[in-house]
Amino acid sequence: MDITLKTYINDSSFVPQKLVATYLETAKKLNADYFSFVRFHEDYVNTHIDEFASRPLKAAPIGIKDIILTQGYITSCGSKMLENYVSPYSATCFLNLEKHGWLMIGKTNMDEFAMWSTTETSYFGKTKNFYGINRTPGWSSGWSATAVASWAVIWALGTDTWGSIRQPAAWSWIVWIKPTYGMVSRYGVQSMASSLDQVGVMTKTVDDAEILLKAIAWFDPKDSQSDPRADDFVHSIHKMQDTECKKLKIGIPVEALWEGLDPQIKNLFLSVIDKLRADGIVVEDISLPMLAYSVSMYYTLMPAEVSTNLARFDGIKFGLQSDSMNAKNLQQYYETIRSEWFGEEAKRRILLGTFVLSSANYEWYYLKAQKAREELQSEFAKTFAKYDIILTPTVPEVAWKIGAKTDDPLKVYLADMYTIPANMWGIPAMSIPMWMVEDQWENMPTWIQLMADKRSEDKLFGFWRYLEKLLV
């Protein structure tokens, strides 16, 4: 079905039980081609459908990324290590959804522990792009992107550590927003890199994204990084008028137009800038020198946090267990569990993180990366003192062919240049679809990324609505 959440909740003619049944049937059929869902939860649907239908959001069908804990149901994080793990409690963001009446129809597939950028490292199998079945939908939340793009669900919930919300949204012609760090609780979300991880929303429209964000943004004392102002923030979001949007100042980092940017994307991006200036918007070139180093600092700091967060999965405290009697000693048992049940990318990042945290390398790599992060944050703080929005592409290329980057992780990592800074600074960012371009005889989506200062989501929503009218 081709409806938006806003239409659904405001139209009394829709019968929630029939609508959910239709979406569930469609999702199952599409899963045979695209594999968006790693598992469906019809028992959950049948248990809650009547109760949730009477709540504000009328049992709107959703997909939940398989990294978000749901009590009594498997949360496997795309890994063999957690293949049969049933959580004893639910994530706060999921509980907030239930309170408003959203209804989970299943868990969306994901790269193992959210590591990788092509949706190809899941233990359960690859997911395909709705706009090109031989292409990847991108990054660890790509399965959620395909679920929304194909109308298998009205919206989906995912996580973003370095762009894994915004990048697959860009490749799948949908809207996704990463909110300000601390606005959505991370409690009950399996950590990859705790200082960077954020829960975000994926929808078809900006209006739907705003509805969903308001449902999950909440101060949570169980999350040490939860912002005490989160509740007030939700109520302060307002719809900006065009006259307000035309007063916004826009900054374009000159470093964003580097040689690695696809020429088609670059030309379309520049055409948007021209239209903004022609409409009287102040658009100025700015310099963010540390932007060029964001990939390097990220791939030093993130593996360090990965190494720490995944240390608990040893086959004793957490993770699949084996017969310890077959091991000569505890060390051998750990080695067997972690080498056999973690995938290649997870092991690569654990090893890299252990290396940078070692006593011999801690000061040379980890501390230097932290200082670089502080410098990047300082640059952004100075920029947002003068500008309201920073505009960049989201990804430097259109969606890759499946398998095209599997053997070259460095090229995959470089594609994160535009999205990493928002996580490093904890600011909100939104990826929005803009055009279709031809690539190898296929029409593929392209995009723009908007970034604003902390707790300035209303500027992102407002400016995108303004852009929609301007670019029609």
ZAMARKE-753753 format. One record per residue (C-alpha): y, z, x. Coordinates in steps of 0.02 Angstrom, whole numbers, plus 50000, padded with zeros to 5 digits. Each point is the difference from the previous one (the first is absolute). Layout:
# ZAMARKE-753753
YZX...
***
This chain:
# ZAMARKE-753753
500005000050000501754995850058501055015049948501125012350089499915018949989501745000749924499474988249861498375009249970500725017549979501424993849886498934989049888499065009849866498904985049957498935002850156498435010449971499635009450162498115000249975499944981149976501224996550141499055010750127498354992049948500764982750028500675004650171498365007950053499024984649947501244988650091499975010750157498104999250009499994981149983501354997850132499125012050117498604987550024501254988150082501295011550080499155017050021501545010449962499015015149942498695009050100499415009049843500455001449815500055016349903499544996249820499425017949974501755006050045500764987249881498875005149857500345018450028501904998850004500524984449903500335008349831500925014950076501094989450116500404987449864501115013249917501005003550159501634991050048499194986050098498614996949874498494998950118500764985650099498584993550112500225002850187499104997650164499985014450125499824996850186498385007350065500945012050115500705010549856498865014449950499405001049820499015015249948498174996549962500084982050059499624991650166501464997350120499264990650147501564993550092499104983450027498865008450127498145002850022500495017450062500515005049822498884988049904499435013349875501385013050015500445007849831501645009450003500085017749928501844997849952501264986449957501554994550094501655006149928500634982349972498434996249899500215015749895501794994849963499374983249940498755008249885501375011149929501014984749952498494990949928499524987050130498144995949997498994996050157498754986049973499385000250179500305002250186500704985350098499204995050163500925002850165499924997950188499015014450074501115015549999501474988049970499824992550175500284981450023501094986649926498884987149919498885009649877498504995450107499435016850070499355008149840498185005450013499764993149824500624982350029501534988750009501284997049864500794982949971501784994749959500324994949820501104985750060498744993550126498185005349988499734995850184501465011150052500225018650023501125009849879500585010050150500035017850067499035015049938500714999949822499624981449981498625003549875501265008749886501154985050021498644987949946499585011149850501804999449938500304981750046498454994549902500475010849849498435010450021501165015049973501825001949949500395009450161499175008850147500285015050111499864998350188500565007250165501184993550134499945005950181500814985250087500184987149862498324999649912500885000749832501394987650030499074986950101498584996649877501294999949861500904986350095498424989750015499525002549817501644996649907500225017549932501255014450020499615015450101501115014450049499745013150135501075015049949500935012450109498815010750103499665016149908500404993449826498154997749955498755013350049498704995550131498885014649947498274993149964500324983650091498884997750152501165000150150500054986050125501655004250086500785014849911501814997550055499964981949940498854999549847500814997749829499364996549826500824985149916499884989049846499554981849970500504990949842500524983149932501825004649966501365011450068500155008649830498155004650006500175006250179501405011649947498995006949853498525003550113501015007750140500815012149880498275005249941499345004950172501555006350094499915018949994500255015250112498315006950050499885016750091498254995050056500764986450111500985007450145501064984250011500404998849815501874999249968500645014449890501264987849927498654988049938500125005649818501894998049996499854983350089498924992849861501305003849868501444993650106499354982050010501134989349892500124981649962501414992750103501174987549919500374983250081501765006050041499265014550099498784988650091501384988150053500835014450091498465003450108500114995450184498504991050072499455000250182498904986650080499205005450166500164985650124498375006050078499104995649837500264981450027498894999450155499014984950060498405006349918500724997849825499284985049907501384986549990499754997549812500195018649967501515001050115500904985649913499695007249827500565017150057501624992750070500284990649837499995016649906501315006850119501094984749967499865002649811500455018350014501554996050103500504986249880499915012649857501185011750090498745012550071500445007150171498574994650115500195003350186498914997950153499535016450080499015005050154498525011950001499374998450180498595012549973499274988949864499204989550136499085015450063499405006349831498264992450017499755007950171500555017349945498974998949841498394995050088500245014850117500405013449871498884994349857498355000150098500425017450065500115006349821498454990049951499015008150141500505017349937499754996649814498284991950020499335013350119499325009549849498784985949960498595005250115498495000649885500105019049985501695004749927500264983449910499194983049993498224993949981498735011550078498464996050100498485009850054500685010250144498245003650059499934982250066501445003350121499755007850171501615010049983501585001649895500964987550107498694986649972500015003649813501884997649990499904984050102498674992749888500905004249837501714993850054499404984350091498864994149859501025004749847501774995750052500464981550002500684990850152501855001549957499855018649959499145003050167501314989650091501435010649930499105016550028499714995550182501794994150023500665015949920498905011150107500624990650154501865002549963499735018449957499035003850158500825011750125500194985750124500914988549878500875011449873501715000050083499934981950058499534992449832500085012049853501625009150043500874983850048499504992349833500685015249909501664998350091500054981549956499685004649818501485011950004501084986150071499454988249862500395013249870501725002450077500344981349989499534999849817501075015349962501524991650079499644983849908499865008249830501655008750030500774982549985498784989849896499065003049836498554987850022499104992850151499234983249962498544992550098498464989349971498455010449959498724990850107500324986250128498644988449932499174995149836498285007049960498724996950136498344991549978498555012249990499325002650175501484991850086500605015950085498405010250011499804997850188501845002150045500605017449947501614998650103500634985449895499565009749843500985015150062501564989450037500104995049816500535017949960501714998750083501034999649840499125013549902499665013550131501815006350016500105006149819498505011350030500685006050166501615005649916499255004849831501184988949901499594990449840499574981650013499524986749875499134983350020500434987049870499334982349971501264986150022499254982650024498414989950017499784989450157498694987350047498815004950139498484989350041500084991849827500095016649908501515007849915500185017750067501255013849955501435005250113501135015049985501475011050050500035018450047501395011849948500285016750089501225013649949500465017450059498965015149947500015003549812500874983549964498634991849897501244996149862500904988150120498374990950034499594998249815501784995049957500214987350140498354991649961500494997949818501624992450061499064988350118498864994249860501514994049900500854992250151498494990050059499414993349832
***
